[in-house]
């Protein structure tokens, strides 16, 4: 069985800071990341979806975590064909676009600006890559990104642009993992060594993907989004405000162990980020998996 790393998709969420998960004497950004890294071996950075992080910030992430700690980074929204606020771009690129308040898509930028966005995003991640702390860049494609030749080509373009940094791929359009297309999708990812991001999420919505676990590369990734009854809410905390029960996690554990048999490393990330839900569930799940014992107890289920 390969290594299994269990963590969460946030360590700075406002509701997490208010939940009491961090000890009272852990108050600074440096102390919080150090405490998180002493509790879990991997974290997913989602803030990078909203705006590329400055390289100086990424350097701090490197310096505040121990050797062997892993960061998965969510790709900037513009690069995954999501609408992006102009204010998320560097000032010099905004100035080239002129006065616009509407959301932007990658197609709205000229070729030189596109190159700049890619280059700056990837360059900022160099401190993590150079120090061996970068896991994968998560490309979560939108619900209007169906299975199609042109979209497969774009995924391969993303892979090529990021090389030697690796990417992982999560879909939100059901056509990729429908019964008739599932084998084709997994074969495509496998043939190019692209890690498929398996998901647990509410079903019955246009962006629902079934909870299929599959290793299409030496890295496997699983993201737990919860089962909130308010999945369509624009309030992110309502959408992801779900706490898994111990029984639910026990049902998942043997499936995750089987997945880990097919990969060198498996990242399991709790994205039910409301208060300390993700941290509590990550600790519970880690205890159910071999060689994954959290180094601290605390939060809702123990002393800090």
Helices and strands as residue ranges (DSSP letters): E 3-8, H 14-19, H 29-39, E 42-45, H 47-50, H 55-63, E 70-74, G 77-80, G 86-88, H 91-97, G 106-108, H 111-124, H 126-130, E 134-140, H 149-162, E 167-170, G 174-177, H 182-191, E 195-200, E 219-224, H 236-240, H 246-261, E 265-270, H 277-288, G 299-301
